[in-house]
Amino acid sequence: MDIVQAIILREPWEVTPRLQELTLHKNKLLEVRDIAVHERANATAFHAANAPGTFSYHHGIWALRHRFVGADWRVDRTNGVETIRNDRLKLVASFCNVDLACVDFHKPQPRTKKGSGVERASEPGLFEQLPQYAPRPKGEWQFFYLMVDENGAAELSRPVVKGGGFTAMIERIYLSYGADDDGTGLLQDTPDAPVEFDPQIARKL
């Protein structure tokens, strides 16, 4: 099998130009991440057990389309897979909740099993003993996922899908580790500041 080493882009000087090539700008991707994570938090104990992931997925897909559909991107549902599609660049992108993102030694895994439509859209097979390698891409189209974990870590990555999971990563672009101190942490709701005032007592004449 013809294989290639997985590409991992971590630093801003390598991430930014690659995202520009893909016409998927970092600030918009992080806005999608913020919306998805905040919607996850809207699930309560009275919701169904899968509500957090469901809320996050549906609003993640909505936000991805809301932020990018226009001149370059359009809505696509080929093979029943909810995506956006760029015909000029031959790119497809979707949203996925994963167990852990932006960790070199760990291949992110989807929180729900991926169907055959996604498997057909991605590249098949790899050697399991080479976890940092993937099959050399053969087709013209590239399928990327915006992968987001529960802590807000996010990466834009191109996986190999097999058996409902991700068996390898062809390319990983780290967007945020989910921490506030790197400038890409989750947006926080600003609480109303307490209003302080001194009461004025006026003597009635």
N, C-alpha and C positions, 0 to 999 in steps of 0.2 A: 504493500500500500504506500502510495506517495504521501508523505506527511510533511508538515511545516511546524516550526516552533510558534507557539501562541505569542501574539503581540500584546504587551501590557503597557499602556500609556498612563503615567501617573502625574507627571510634572506639568504645570500650566503651559510652559513653552512648547510642549509636544501635544498636549490635549487640545489647546485652542485652535491651532491650524487644522488639526484633523477634523474637529467638529465643524469648522468652516467649510471644509471640503464636502462634508455630509449635509450641509445646510441645516444642521441641528444645533442651534446655539445653546451654550451652557446655561445661561441665565433662564431661558425658557424651559429647558429640561428640569432645572431645579425648581421652577415654579410648579411644574407638573408633579414633581416629587412632594412638594409641600402640600399641595391639594390632596394628593392621595393619602399621605400620612395623617393629615388632619381629619379626613373623612373616616379613616380607620378608627380614630378616637371617638367618633360619634356613636359607635355601637355601645349599647348598654347591656346589663345583665339580662334584660328582658328580650333582647334580640336573639335570633338563632345563633348557634355556636359559630357558624361560618360567616356571620355578618361583618366582622372587621375586615376580613380579606375580600369579601364581596363588595363592600362599600369602597374599599381602596382601589380595587380593580376597575369597577365601573367608572368611578370618578377619575382614575388615572387615564383610562382610555379617552374619556370626555375631554380632560385637560390637554392631553397630547394633541387631539384634533383641534381643540379650540385655539391652542397656541401656534399650530403649524399649518393647518390646512389653508391654502390660498394659492399663490402663483406657482409654488414649487411642489406642494404636497396636496394629495386628495385622499378622501376616505376610500378604504378598500376592505372588502370582506371575502376575498378569494378563499375557497376551501373552508369557509366558515370561520376564518381567523380574522379578528377585529384589529385592523392596522391602519396606518397611513402609508401612502405610496408615492414615490417620486419616479415618474417614468423616464425623465431625462437622465437621471443619475443611476437608474435601475436599483433603487433602494426601497426597502420595506422596513417599517419600524412599528413596534407595539410596546405595550406596558406589561410588566410582570412583577408580582410580589415574590420575593425570594427569601430563603432562610438567612443568608449572610452575604453581604456585598463588600467589595473592595478589600479582599484578603487574598494575597497571592496564592497561597497553598490550597485554597478552597475554591472549588468550582461552585458558584451559586446554583442552588436548586430551586425550581419553582415550587410554590406552596400548594399548587394544584397540578395534577397530571396534565401534560400537554397531549393533544389529540393527534391523529394521523395527518391532519391538515398542516399543522405546524411542522411535523416531521418531514413532510414532502417539501415544504418551503425551505428547509435548512439542508445542510450537507450531511450525508450518512457516514456512520462508522468511524472507528479509530482503534488504535492499540491501547488497551486499558492500562498496560504497564508504563505508558508514557503520558502521564496526566497533564503535562505542560505542552503537549503536541496535539495537533489536529490534522484531519485530512486536508490536503491541498484543495482549495475551492475550485470547482470545475465550471459552475454556471456563471452567467453574467450578473445575476441578481444577488444582492447582499441583504440578509435579514438580520436586523438589530432589535434588541430588547432594551428598553429602559428598565433596569432591574433595581428594585428598591427593597431594603429590608426594614424590619420593624423600628430600628433605631434611626432611620433616615439616611443611612449610607446608600449611595446610588452610583451605578455605573451604566454606561451605554456599551453593550457587548453583543458580540456576534457568536451565538452558541451553535453547537451541533446537537440536534435533538434526536433522541432515540429511546424507545421504551417509555415515553412520557416524561423523561427528564433530560437534563443537559449533560452529555457525556464528555464534552470538551468545549473549549472556548477558542475560536479562531482569532478573535481580537477583543480586548477589554480596554475601555476608556474610563478611568476613574473620575467621577464628577465631585463626590463629596464623601467624607468618612462619617458624616452625620454629626460631627462635633461643632459646637459653636465657635471654638477658637480658631478654626481655619477659614472663617469668613463665609462658609457655605452651609452653616448649620440651619436647622429648620427655623422658619419664620415663627416668631412667638407672638401671640396676641398680647397687645399692650393693655394692661389693666387700667381702668380709670384711676387717675391720680386723685388722692383725697383732697377735697376742697377745704382749705383752712380759712377761716374768717373770724374777725373779732366782732361780736355783736355790739351794735351801737344802741345805747339806751338814751332816749330823748325824754326830757321832762315835759309832761303835758302842761300847757299853760291855760 
